[in-house]
Amino acid sequence: MYACAQRVVDSSGQESGLNVLVYEHGSAETGQIDWNKPDIRAISEDCPGTLVAEKIEVAPGGNSVVSYLDVAMRDGVEVATVEIALWQIEKAVRLGGEIPIRNLHAGVAVEFYVAARLTDVAGDEFVELRDVLLAQLQDRSAPAWKEKGPIVIWVRNTAEGQTFELDVSSVGVVDQLQSRPWKSARVSIAHEVQYDFEQLYGNVVRYVVPLIVNVPLTTILKHTGGIEVRQRESNETVYRWPVAS
């Protein structure tokens, strides 16, 4: 199991909040990891597991992380054992330990980080992250967005490039999420422009989507099942946000 609580700030710098993710590994991945001494960084980057619970205040994508609390342990470890590991970390934080602070207790690996500008309130920051993390470990209800249908955007290939537009069935949904009537938007990108853009910034679709819907991603996550981009010619899904684990 891998769980993380993060304080993040969106790319505009205007919105901040706490995001919490809880993953389980199951028997398939158990043999790949030394659960007596879990390597948090390797687990989080290479094999976090399957998402089983989450709490999202700021939509993922382009966020800056200003603090985090990560925990890695074997599936099924009692919360009481996690609490002891976290309590030991809190003592180190209160004593002004060097950031990031790490701990291993009874097979529970913990890592806490806080940006330099928050070191004066590191203790309070730890407590806030700890509380939301423990709450999410005990609440395994499925993320709300998974129970809802996505906003659908079609992409059509042409000789010149790609054209993106909102599906007719999603117009009403997007319209309700805005404070003023939604205006139809179609975005076209030439092949050569797309190629150059993606060399610098990655998949162009994640940048096109906000132009089409003109709704904050956090709002979309609260009220819909995310966003799905489908190929017009084949009806194949080419992009999904969030990624449905």
C-alpha positions in Angstrom: 0.0 0.0 0.0 1.1 3.5 -0.8 -0.7 6.7 0.5 0.2 10.3 0.1 -1.2 13.6 1.4 0.0 16.7 -0.4 -0.5 20.4 -0.2 -0.5 21.7 -3.7 -0.8 25.0 -5.5 -2.2 25.2 -9.0 -0.3 26.5 -12.0 -1.9 30.0 -11.6 -0.9 30.3 -8.0 -4.4 31.2 -7.1 -5.7 27.9 -5.7 -4.3 25.7 -3.0 -5.5 22.7 -1.1 -4.9 19.2 0.1 -4.9 16.1 -2.2 -4.9 12.6 -0.7 -4.4 9.4 -2.7 -4.5 5.8 -1.4 -3.2 2.9 -3.4 -3.2 -0.9 -2.8 -0.9 -3.4 -4.4 -2.6 -6.8 -3.9 -0.9 -10.1 -4.3 0.2 -9.4 -7.9 2.9 -6.8 -6.9 3.6 -8.0 -3.4 6.6 -10.1 -4.4 8.3 -7.1 -6.2 8.7 -5.0 -3.0 10.5 -5.6 0.3 7.6 -4.8 2.6 9.9 -5.1 5.6 11.8 -2.0 4.4 9.6 -0.3 1.8 11.3 2.2 -0.5 8.8 5.0 -0.7 10.4 6.8 -3.7 10.7 3.6 -5.7 7.1 2.6 -4.9 5.6 6.1 -5.7 7.5 6.5 -9.0 7.6 2.9 -10.3 4.7 0.9 -8.8 2.3 2.9 -6.7 -0.4 0.3 -7.0 -4.1 0.6 -7.8 -6.0 3.8 -6.7 -8.6 2.8 -4.1 -9.5 6.1 -2.5 -8.8 9.8 -2.9 -9.7 13.3 -1.7 -9.1 16.0 -4.3 -9.2 19.7 -3.5 -7.1 21.0 -6.4 -7.4 19.2 -9.7 -4.2 17.3 -10.8 -2.1 18.7 -13.6 0.7 21.3 -13.4 0.5 21.7 -9.6 3.4 22.6 -7.3 3.8 20.5 -4.2 4.7 22.6 -1.1 4.4 19.8 1.4 3.8 16.1 1.5 3.4 13.1 3.8 4.0 9.7 2.2 3.4 6.3 3.7 4.3 2.9 2.3 3.5 -0.5 3.9 2.1 -3.9 3.2 -1.7 -4.0 2.4 -3.8 -4.6 5.5 -1.5 -3.1 8.1 -3.6 -1.8 11.0 -4.1 2.0 11.2 -2.8 1.9 14.8 0.6 0.8 13.5 0.6 3.6 11.0 -0.3 6.1 13.8 2.8 5.0 15.8 5.1 5.6 12.8 3.5 9.0 12.3 3.9 9.9 15.9 7.6 9.2 15.8 7.9 11.4 12.7 6.0 14.2 14.5 8.5 14.2 17.4 11.3 14.6 14.9 9.5 17.5 13.2 8.8 19.3 16.5 12.5 18.9 17.3 13.5 20.6 14.1 14.8 17.6 12.2 16.4 18.0 8.8 13.8 18.0 6.0 12.8 15.6 4.5 12.3 13.5 7.6 12.0 9.8 7.2 11.1 6.9 9.6 10.6 3.2 9.5 8.5 1.4 12.1 7.2 -2.2 12.0 7.3 -2.2 8.2 5.7 1.2 7.8 7.9 3.7 5.9 7.1 7.4 6.3 8.5 10.5 4.7 7.6 14.1 5.4 8.6 17.2 3.4 7.8 20.9 3.7 9.0 23.7 1.5 11.5 26.2 3.1 8.9 28.9 3.3 6.8 26.7 5.6 9.5 25.4 7.9 8.4 27.8 10.7 5.0 26.0 10.8 6.2 22.5 9.9 4.7 21.0 13.0 1.2 22.4 12.2 1.6 21.4 8.6 2.5 17.8 9.5 -0.6 17.5 11.8 -2.9 18.7 9.0 -1.4 16.3 6.5 -1.4 13.5 9.0 -5.1 13.9 9.9 -6.4 13.9 6.3 -4.1 10.9 5.5 -5.4 8.8 8.4 -9.0 9.8 7.6 -8.6 8.6 4.0 -6.9 5.4 5.0 -10.1 4.6 6.9 -12.5 5.7 4.2 -12.2 3.5 1.1 -15.2 4.8 -0.7 -14.7 5.1 -4.5 -13.8 8.6 -5.8 -17.1 10.4 -6.6 -16.0 11.2 -10.2 -15.8 7.5 -11.1 -19.6 7.2 -10.6 -20.3 10.0 -13.2 -20.2 10.2 -16.9 -17.3 12.2 -18.5 -17.4 15.3 -20.6 -16.6 14.1 -24.1 -14.4 16.0 -26.6 -14.0 14.7 -30.2 -10.7 15.0 -32.1 -10.7 14.7 -35.9 -7.5 14.2 -38.0 -7.2 16.1 -41.2 -4.4 16.6 -43.7 -3.4 19.8 -42.0 -3.6 18.7 -38.4 -6.1 17.9 -35.6 -9.4 19.6 -34.7 -11.0 19.4 -31.2 -14.6 20.2 -30.3 -17.1 19.4 -27.6 -19.6 16.6 -28.1 -23.2 17.7 -28.4 -24.3 15.7 -25.4 -21.7 17.5 -23.2 -22.7 21.0 -24.1 -25.5 21.2 -21.5 -23.2 19.8 -18.8 -20.5 22.4 -19.5 -23.1 25.2 -19.7 -24.4 24.4 -16.2 -20.9 24.5 -14.8 -20.4 28.1 -16.0 -21.6 31.4 -14.6 -22.5 32.5 -18.1 -23.7 30.6 -21.2 -21.0 28.5 -22.8 -19.8 29.6 -26.2 -19.0 27.0 -28.7 -15.2 26.5 -29.1 -13.3 24.6 -31.7 -9.5 24.3 -31.6 -7.4 23.3 -34.6 -3.7 22.6 -34.5 -1.4 22.1 -37.5 0.8 19.0 -37.4 4.1 20.9 -37.4 2.9 23.2 -34.6 1.8 20.2 -32.5 5.1 18.4 -33.0 7.1 21.4 -31.9 4.8 22.1 -28.9 5.0 18.5 -27.7 8.8 18.4 -27.8 8.7 21.1 -25.1 5.6 20.6 -23.1 4.3 17.0 -23.7 0.9 15.9 -24.8 -0.9 18.9 -26.4 -4.4 17.5 -25.5 -4.1 18.4 -21.8 -3.5 22.0 -22.9 -6.4 22.0 -25.5 -9.0 20.7 -23.1 -9.2 23.8 -20.9 -9.7 26.0 -24.0 -12.6 23.8 -25.1 -14.5 23.6 -21.8 -13.4 26.9 -20.2 -14.2 25.5 -16.8 -11.7 25.0 -13.9 -10.5 21.4 -13.7 -11.4 21.3 -10.0 -15.0 22.2 -10.8 -15.1 19.5 -13.5 -13.8 16.9 -11.0 -16.5 17.8 -8.4 -19.5 17.7 -10.8 -18.6 15.2 -13.6 -16.7 12.1 -14.4 -13.7 14.0 -15.7 -12.9 14.4 -19.4 -12.6 11.9 -22.2 -11.1 12.7 -25.6 -12.2 10.4 -28.4 -11.0 9.9 -32.0 -13.9 10.8 -34.3 -12.9 8.3 -37.0 -12.6 5.2 -34.7 -14.4 6.3 -31.5 -11.2 5.2 -29.6 -10.4 7.0 -26.4 -7.1 8.8 -26.8 -7.0 10.8 -23.6 -8.7 10.4 -20.2 -8.5 12.7 -17.2 -8.3 11.7 -14.4 -6.8 8.3 -15.3 -9.3 5.7 -14.2 -7.2 3.2 -12.2 
